[in-house]
Structure formats: C-alpha cells, structure tokens
Amino acid sequence: MKMIKVEDAVGSILSHDVTQIIPGEFKGRLFKKGHIIKEEDIEKLLSIGKEHVYVWEPVEGQLHENDAATRIADLVVGEGVSLSDEIKEGKVDFFAARDGVLKIDKDNLFKLNSVGEIIVSTLHNNTPIKKGEKIGATRVIPLIIDEERIITAENLIKEKIITVAEIKPKKCLLITTGNEVYKGRIKDAFLPVIKQKLGYYGSEVIRQVILPDEKERIIEEIQKGLAEGVDMVICTGGMSVDPDDVTPTAIKECGGELVTYGSPVLPGAMFLLAYHGNTPILGVPSCAMYSKRTVLDLVLPRVLSDERLTIDDIVEYGHGGLCLDCKVCTFPHCSFGK
C-alpha cells in the first residue's frame, strides 16, 4: 500500500474501505476496497475529512480484479453474447445478444472453475434464451490476483465456453394422422399447439395434411413435402406402439436416417427424430396436445438452430427429463430437461 494525497488519487485503487459518518443519520461504507477513484470522488473524500488515502501500487505479475475479470470474459464469451457495460468488484455479467439456444462447453467450464480464485457461472446448457436475458457471469475472488493464474486459464481454455446459437425461422409441413380425425369424428387439436410453439420462435406451419392411418400415404406426403423444400416435417398422431399406429414405420421407411424412436422424457417417451439429408423429421406424441411442456419443448429450439441432434443428445435428457407439471409453469427456467 501507498499513502497519497486525495487530490493526486484519481485513477488509483483503494486498498481499504472508506467509511462515512453523518451524526444521527448514517454510518456506513462510502467507498469499497478496490474502488477506482474518480474525479468526482475527490470532494466526497475531502468532505469526510480524508486528505490522504491508501492505494494499491501496481506490482509486476499482479492484476487488479477488474483487469483480471476482463481477461476471463474475453476468454470465455463467444458469438451471440454481450457483456455488462460496467465491470464492478471483479465481476462481469453476460447477456444474450440475440434470441437463441444457450450453449455451454461444460467440460471446459469445469476446467476453468478448477483453476482457483476465478469463477464463471452460467444458466444450463441448451436453455432457450431471449435477447437481453442474463445468461452468466464471471467473478475474480481476490482484489489482487497473481497474473500467472489468469495465464494458466488462458493456456487451458482454447475454445469459447459460452455462446448463443441463433434460432432461424423455418417453414414446416405438419402431417396429422388418425382415422378418427381424417373421418371427422373428432376435431384435430394438434395444429394450434404446433403453430403456437413454432410461432414463439418465429417459425410457421405452411401447410397441414390430415391423413388416415395408412403408411403409404404418410410416406407419400413426407416425400412430397421434402420435394417442395420445406425446412422441417412434423408428424403428429399414430405415434404409439398399437398395431394400427403406423406413423413411426412411415417415417422410418421414407428414406431418411432414424436417430431415435423413444426418448427418456416424460411427457414425450414416444418421440421420434429422423433426418432426410439435412431436413429434420419429428414424430410428436399425443401428449403434446394436452401437456404444457413435453419433449418437443426441449428438442424444438435446438432443431430450429440447425443443430443436428444425435442419439446421445436425446439420451442425455434422461437426467432432468421429468416434467413436474407445475401449476405455474416457469419453463425454461426450471429443472425440466436440465
């Protein structure tokens, strides 16, 4: 520490808290240890009788918490992420710079937080995010940190840890199957649900086809939609294992690559995912008609961001894949799918 005159302290870093006392009214901290003294602070310090302050003298190989936090933020933040305007007390907040899906490199996040004296905390990986939403933060623990610790982190982390994958609007073909709907015995309830979920992300159903439980006709309509160049095909109805539910078979036989039929998610166990080239084909189980949240809510934003999901991606949903069907739904800020 070094004692200097208050008038000469602009730009210096306080090495101690400064207390203000107003008799009968207030006693508390005016400036916190680590505060960088500004021109407007001089009169405040003089008004409480402070003509000298103790400040931190820069030492080679050491960094102030704010400088270290800036370097950590630069290290971890990637595309689609913005930083807080102010760096305060060694902390930088991260915000979504666009609508999308939050992507966290969990392995590298673990490595970084294992370095010590620096931390990065985030929301869960694969959380759907709106622009401006807070998604994470970094904090340097000590006021002054050895630069070698920051260098260690910089040598350890070679890829950005936090990004927001952009969700891109898509045009979807909806194929609804079921003899009871096709013959008019009941009204289709899938269309408004699918339109609402797609619309939330700026996508749309450009056409709906209602078909009987006939495999060949389902295959024909899927192939027709693919030939038309739709961005995605969603099939609803006929997704169970009953003998007359042929939608899964039709999707499997339409010429695409099956990723999974079945998911460790409730509601949504009978979910199917396939790809025909780069076009995703989703088989959505009946629970999507009446449950507030299902496997579709977990998979849809990732598909809309052009992420090609694998069987491992689906299997990982088993941990956190149970929706509690809360009276007040807070998804995606809940345990579902995390």
N, C-alpha and C positions, 0 to 999 in steps of 0.2 A: 504493500500500500504506500501511497504517497500523499502528503498533505499539500493542497494548493489553495490559493485564494479563489473564492467563489467566482469572481469576475473572470478568472482565467480557466474556468472549468468546463466551458461549452465543448461538447463532444467527448468529454471524459465519462468514465463508467464508475458509478458509485460503488464503493466496497462495503457499504453499510446502509441500513435503513435510516431514514431521516424522519423524526417524529415531530408532529405539530401539536401544540397545546394552546387551546383557546379557553381561558378560565371559565368554568361553569357551562361550557358549551361542547367542547370537543377535545379529545385526546386520541391520537392515532397516527398511523403512518401517512406521511405526506409523499415520500418517495421510497420505493422499494430498492433494496440491494440489487445491483445490476442495472439500475436505471441509467440511461444515457442522457446526460444533462443537456438541455436545450436552452436557447437564448431566453425564452420566456420563463424559464425556471429560476433565473438569477434573482429576480425581485422577490419571488416566493421564499427563496432560501434566506435572503437578507432580512425579510420581514419577520422571520422566526429566530433571528439572531445568529444565523450561520454565516460567518465571514470566511471560514475555511471548510473544506470537505476532504475526506479521504477517498482517493480514486484508485482504480486498478491501473497499474502500469503494464502495457503490453510486454510480454516476455516471449522470446522466440520459442516456438514449439508448443505454445498455448493459444487457445481460441476463446473468445467470449461466446456465451451460449447462443446469442443471436446469429453470429457468423457461422457457428457450427451447424445450427438448425437450417440455415440457408443451404449449406452444402449437402445436408442429408435430404432436404426437399428436392434439390436438383438431381440427386442420385436416384430417388425412388419414383418420382412423378413422371408419367408418360402422357400419351395422347389422350385428349378429352378431359384433362384435369387442369384446374386453375388453382392458384394459391391465394391465401388471405392477403389483403392489402398491407396489413401490419404484422410485423414479427415482434412478439412481445414475450418477454421472460423465457426466451429459448423455445418458443412454440410457434409452429406454422400450421394453419388449418388448410385442408384440401377440399375442393368443391368440384362437382361435376360441371364441366364446361359445355355439356350437351346432354340431351336425352340418350339413354343407352343402357348397357349392362355393365355393372362394375366387375372388373377382372382383377383379381389379386393373385400374385405369384406367392402362394402360401409357403413354399419351401424357402424361397429367398427372404420372405418376411421373417420366418423363424430364424434364419441365419443372422439377419441384421439385428434382431432384438436380442440375440445371444452375445453380441459384441460387448454390451455393457455400457451404462451411462448415457445411452441414447435409446429412444423408443419410437416406434411407429405403430399406431393403432388404426384399424380400418373397420368399415362395415364388412359384412360377409361377402365372400366371393359369389359372383353370379346374381347379385341383387339388382333388380331393375331400378334405374335411377332417373330422376328428372333433373334437368338443368338447374344449377344453383344449389342443389342439395349437398349438405356436408357429408363427405364420404370417408374422411380420415384426418389424421394429424400426426405431426412429429414433435417430439419434445426432447431437449437436452437436459439431463438431470442436474449436473453441477453448473454453477455460474461460470466457472472457468474449466475448460476441458483440455486434456492433452490432445494436441493435433494428431498424434500418432493413432489415437483411437478412431478418428474420422478417416484417416488414410487407410486404416485396416478395413473399415466398412467399404470405402471406395474400391479397394482392391478385391474385396469379396463379392460385391454385387455388380454384375456386368449387364444385367437386363433390368428394365424398368419394372418396378413391383406393382404399381397402381396405374391402371388405365381404364378408360370408359369406352367400350366397344359401341360404335354407333349403330342404332337401330334404323333400318332402311325400309321405307314404305313398300309394301308388296301387294300384288293383286292375286287374290285367292279364289280357286274354284272349290265350292262346297258341294260334296256329294252326300246326300242324305238317303239312307236305305231303310227299308222296313215295309213289309206288305201292308201293315195297318195304317201307315202314313200315306203310302202310294195309292191305296184304295179309298182314302178319305175317311177312314173310321175314326182316326184321331188327327188333331192338328199338329204339324211339326213345331217343336219347341226349341230346336237347335239353332235355327237361323238368327234369332235375336241375340242369343248368347254369344255365338261366334262373331257376329257383327260388332257387338259391344267390345269384346276382348281384342279383336283386331283393330277396331277404331281407336282404342286407347293408345295404340302405338302408331297411329297414322296409316294403317293398312286397311284394306277393304275386301269384301266379298263381291266379286264382279258378276258371279253367276252361281245360282243354286240349281242342282239337278236332284229331283226326288225319284228314286228307283225302287223297284221291288227287290226282294232278296234273291237276286239272280246273279251268279258270279260273272257270267259272260258280259252282261250289260254293265256291271260295275267296272270290269276291266276295260270295256269299250269307252266308257265315259272318262276314265282316268287317262287313257291314251289320247283321247280327243283333246282333253284339257292340256296335256303336255305338248301336243302338236300345235295348239293355239298359242303356246308360250306363256302360260300362267306361271307365276313365281312360286306358287305353293298349292298343293292339293290337300284339302281336309275332308276326311270321310267320317261320317257320323252314323250311328245306328248299326246294329248287327255285329257288335264287337265282342260278344260273349262266346263261350265255348259250346253253345247249343248247336245241334246239327244244322238248323236252318239259318244260323248266323254265318254268312259266307263272306262278309266284308274282309276279314283278315286274309282269307285264302285269295281273294281277288287282288288285294294289294300285293301279296307275295308273288302272285303269278303275272303281274302287269309288266314285268321286265325290269324291275328295279332291284336295288340292293337292300335287303332287310337288315335293319340294325337291331331291333328288338320287338318281340310281341310279349308284352308284360313289363311292368315296372314296379319297383318296391316302394310305391307311393300310394297312400290311402287318403282321399279317394283318387282312383286312377290306375288301379292294378292292371286293367285290361287295355292299356295304352299300347299303340303300335307306332313305330317310326321306321320309315324306309326312305331311300333316295333313288330317284331316277336321274342319273347324271348328277347335276348339282341342285335339282329340284326336290325339296323335301315333300314327303307324303306322310300325313299324320292320320292315324286312326284314333278317333277320340271316343272314349267310353261314355255310356249313358249318364254317368254321374255328373258330367259337365252341365247337364240340363238343370240340375237342382242344387248342387253344392256350390257354395260361394267360391271356393278355391279347390282346384284339383291339380293333377299332374300337368294339365295344359298351361296353367299359370306359371309353372316352373320352366317348362320347355319353350313355350312360345317366344318370349323375348330373346332367348339365345338363338333360336332359329331365325328370327327376324333380323338379327345382327350378322347373319351369314356364317355363324359358327356351325361347323359340321360336327354334329354330336356322334359319339361312339357309344358302344355298349357300356364301357367303363363310366362314361358320364351319367348314364341312366342308373347304373348300379349304385353309384355313389349317393344317389338320392335316398337310399335306404336309411342313412343316418340323418334324421330330421324330416323324413318323408311322411310323417304322420300329422295331418292337419287336425287341430283340436276343435275346429268349427266353433270358434269363439262367437259370443253374441255380438260383440263389436269387433269387426274384422280390421286388423291393422296391417295386413299383408301389403308390401313385402317386409315390413319391419316387425317380424315375428320369427318364431323358430321354424316355420314350415319351409322345408327344402334347404335348410342351412346345415 
